[in-house]
């Protein structure tokens, strides 16, 4: 096999993940055709056999609807997870159990990426934050990330619902709060989805290399930062990672 169609959603995190996969494919003389778009559209294309690879599905929960007969998961790239953070490293708050009793210096408006709305609705209910005056301000993911980044720069004390990986984790300056009630759900596995027919046609050595490829949330966060803040392309960020120039040694 010398060509295939690879799809990923239109986010920098998925683009960064795909770039690492694409470099492996190209090193094995496979030139992928790239398709991007909304996740629901790409899911439909995958199930219809219009794309061969999807990068990456977060399983078992976040992208469970993408699985179907003839679509196989491959590899374990990294462990994405939903977190609720607080925008200060020196805060006495360490757990979501503490938030309802927090002082008024902590904003009661929780800027929430749309992809985390259901998770945070569960947090409000499980930890009784709604009765403590907290409410969600749900925005498209990119708008929410921009507002949270701005709040960090202004040193405002806010709750920050985030999926890791994300460029903000590379910047730092905040604390991940413990979630003893598991209201946000557990860690996921970021996996490649491949059509069974495509897998049958591929060289076993390439399949083994993809299956064994180990990234990490830290690496993808750093690639996301390189793309968003330093102006790298996804391919440049992937090359920097391969050359060991992306993270401090």
Buried (B, 14 or more C-beta within 10 A) or exposed (E): BEEBBBBBBEBBBBBBBBBBBBBBBEEBEBEBEEBBEEBEBBBBBBBEEEBBBBBBBBBEEBBEEBBEEEBBBBBBBBBBBBBBBBBBEEBEBEEBBBBBEBEEEBBEEBBBBEBBBEBBBBBBEBBEBBEEEBEBEBBEBEEBBEBBBEBBEEEBBBBBBBBBBBBBBBBEEBBBBBBEBEBBBEEBBBBBBBBEEBBEEBEEEBBEBBEEBEBBBBBBBBBBBBBBEEEBEBBBBBBBBEEEEBBEE
